[in-house]
């Protein structure tokens, strides 16, 4: 039988989702917790990978087991997991449903704080000395919906079968001092959102024009895009099946 786990995590103390040979990962912690309560070796399969320091307010993983689970499994898992990883639900799904390959879309948010806030240092990129042109940033963000190939915003050394992604929404919204970038797509490349945000910030600083942004996308050359913004401002927020 296949079970899905719905959970979230603060990525500050982890080297991303995927198990690493010499570093602590979220997957490693979840494997340990599930293996402990079920008393058999379990390896969970995640809905996707997040890089070092990236957070997830909604994440899914699945695992297989022969017998039906009994009792309050989320409570048992949370009693073993560290406080920065929280399980909300564990539920039975069809055997062919896959946490990664069955996902139809994923949504991320990138959060920029306009000013200084010591309580948000771990959860936002703080820009306090420069003013951003949000209208231009939104004008440029709309261009992302016109393209499929996002090689420009991918890490150079990465093995993927395609650089194509279907971006369905991309926009900025300001609420008081919090500026949030919302983006959804069927899939994302490594470092893609952080590179897009970095380039859009260049648009907002008038270092790059909206037309330049189009040419950067079409160049398929990572060196033409902006910096990769800090991971701490990035959140995986929604996965749809």
SVG drawing of the C-alpha trace seen along z (x, -y; Angstrom):
<svg xmlns="http://www.w3.org/2000/svg" viewBox="-6 -54 37 60">
<polyline fill="none" stroke="black" stroke-width="0.4" points="0.0,0.0 1.2,-3.5 0.9,-6.4 1.4,-10.1 2.9,-12.4 2.0,-16.1 4.6,-18.1 6.5,-21.4 10.0,-22.4 12.3,-25.3 15.2,-24.7 17.8,-26.8 19.6,-23.8 19.4,-21.5 21.4,-20.9 18.2,-20.7 15.6,-17.9 17.7,-15.1 20.0,-12.9 23.6,-14.0 26.7,-11.8 28.2,-14.2 25.4,-16.7 22.1,-16.7 19.0,-16.7 15.2,-16.8 14.8,-13.4 17.3,-11.8 15.4,-13.0 12.0,-11.9 13.4,-8.4 14.7,-8.0 11.3,-8.9 9.2,-6.7 11.7,-3.8 11.6,-4.2 7.8,-4.1 7.2,-1.3 10.2,0.7 11.4,1.5 13.6,-0.3 11.7,-2.9 12.9,-5.4 10.5,-8.1 10.2,-9.7 9.7,-13.4 7.6,-15.6 10.7,-17.4 14.1,-18.8 14.7,-22.0 18.2,-23.4 20.2,-24.2 18.4,-26.7 15.1,-26.7 11.9,-26.3 8.7,-24.4 5.3,-25.4 3.8,-22.5 5.6,-19.3 4.6,-15.8 6.4,-12.4 5.3,-8.8 6.4,-5.4 5.1,-1.8 4.3,0.7 2.6,4.0 0.2,3.5 -2.4,0.8 -1.2,-1.9 -2.9,-2.3 -3.1,-5.1 -2.1,-8.7 0.8,-8.4 1.5,-12.2 1.7,-12.5 4.2,-9.6 6.3,-11.1 6.3,-14.6 7.5,-13.1 10.7,-11.9 11.3,-14.6 13.1,-17.8 11.0,-20.9 11.8,-22.4 10.1,-19.6 6.3,-19.1 4.0,-16.4 0.4,-17.3 -1.2,-14.2 -0.4,-10.7 -3.0,-9.2 -3.5,-6.2 -3.5,-6.8 -3.8,-4.6 -0.8,-2.5 0.2,-4.2 0.1,-7.7 3.6,-9.1 4.7,-12.1 7.0,-13.4 5.7,-12.2 2.0,-12.6 2.3,-16.3 0.7,-18.5 2.0,-21.8 4.3,-23.4 4.2,-26.9 6.9,-28.9 7.1,-32.3 10.1,-34.5 9.9,-37.0 11.8,-40.4 11.5,-42.6 11.8,-46.3 13.8,-47.5 15.3,-45.9 13.5,-43.3 15.6,-41.2 12.8,-38.7 12.6,-37.9 16.3,-37.5 15.9,-33.7 12.8,-34.0 13.4,-36.9 16.0,-38.7 16.1,-42.2 16.7,-45.2 16.9,-48.4 19.0,-50.8 17.5,-50.6 14.0,-51.2 12.5,-48.7 10.3,-49.6 7.7,-46.9 5.6,-47.9 8.6,-47.1 9.3,-43.9 5.7,-42.7 5.9,-43.8 9.0,-41.6 7.6,-38.7 4.7,-38.4 7.2,-37.5 7.9,-34.3 4.5,-33.0 5.5,-33.4 8.4,-30.9 9.1,-27.3 12.9,-27.0 14.4,-28.4 18.0,-27.2 19.1,-30.8 17.9,-30.4 19.2,-26.9 22.4,-25.9 25.1,-25.2 26.2,-21.8 23.0,-19.9 21.7,-16.8 18.2,-17.3 16.4,-15.8 14.8,-19.1 15.0,-22.8 11.3,-23.2 8.9,-24.3 5.3,-25.4 5.0,-28.6 1.4,-29.4 1.7,-32.4 4.5,-34.8 3.9,-38.1 4.9,-40.4 2.7,-41.6 3.5,-44.2 1.9,-44.2 3.3,-47.0 7.0,-46.2 6.7,-42.7 7.3,-42.1 6.5,-38.6 7.1,-36.9 4.6,-34.2 5.4,-31.6 3.8,-28.3 4.8,-25.8 4.6,-22.1 8.3,-21.7 11.3,-23.8 15.0,-23.6 17.7,-23.7 18.1,-27.3 15.5,-28.5 13.4,-30.6 16.3,-32.3 17.9,-33.2 14.6,-34.6 14.2,-36.7 17.7,-38.0 17.2,-39.1 13.8,-40.7 15.4,-42.6 17.9,-44.0 14.9,-45.1 13.5,-46.8 16.8,-48.6 16.7,-49.7 20.0,-47.8 18.1,-45.7 15.2,-46.8 12.1,-44.7 13.3,-44.2 16.7,-43.1 14.9,-40.6 13.3,-39.1 16.7,-38.8 18.2,-37.2 15.5,-34.5 16.1,-33.9 19.9,-33.8 19.7,-30.4 22.9,-31.5 23.1,-31.6 25.9,-34.2 23.5,-36.7 21.0,-36.4 21.2,-38.1 22.6,-36.7 21.1,-33.8 19.3,-35.5 19.7,-34.0 17.9,-30.7 16.3,-31.9 13.7,-33.9 12.4,-31.0 9.4,-28.8 7.8,-25.9 4.2,-26.7 1.9,-24.4 1.9,-21.1 -1.2,-20.1 -2.0,-16.6"/>
</svg>
